[in-house]
Amino acid sequence: MYLGGFAGKTALVTGGASGIGRGVALAFAQAGAQVVVADIDVEGGEATVRQIRQAGSRALFVRTDVAWAEDVQAMVKACVDTFGSLDFAFNNAGVELEHQRLAESDEDLFDRMIAINVKGVWLCMKHEIQQMLAQGGGAIVNAASVAGLVGAPKHAIYAASKHAVVGLTKSAAAEYGRKGIRINDVCPGVIRTPMLDRAIERDAGSEADMVRMHPIGRLGTIDDVAAAVLWLCSDASAFVSGHSLAVDGALTAV
């Protein structure tokens, strides 16, 4: 399922305690990489690491709040101290707590979402890039969203944060391309995760509505996103940088 070229290399996944982050961490391990799982959720992060180790790969959990510089610095240091390098990073940690029109939205929510979704990605890239410069290169993928490509009614703050991730990605890719560092982002549509399944259980009719949004005729899977992330980190995408890859079943095509 996944491309080669990952054996003996080190991948870092933030937000790796569940959902897409866990799926990508497991995919890196399946492809032969050793994986650092970072998350504020200790129980979930350690569970991801156990799954990787049970499958025969090496992994480390580092509790990390990506909105804090000290945590991010410690995360990168632990990665290098344990495994010797940082070859790939998937900056996935984020929050989506919004369901209000802009004029009704909350300032505390705005501050929290920007701190994690934007500042967190900026901090992670800042310290990941420093390490990758020191070792001669690497690949970074940031988790954006289709909400970073189009408007998202009742999710204006979230959309703004994901548009910012796209802007950070393009700018950093232009700055560091000649240094051997490729930086891209993935923009998933509606992806079937345990959290989404719980929401569908509460509102049975919502699934059909979400499927109709995707011309391909289904919701996305965690494996769909994981395959895209690993491709963007692999040598198969060696001439791809500064790109926002929509993994959305043509949602943004119509």
Summary of the structure (lengths in Angstrom):
residues: 254
radius of gyration: 17.3
end to end distance: 28.9
largest distance: 51.6
contacts: 918
relative contact order: 0.14
helix: 52%
strand: 17%
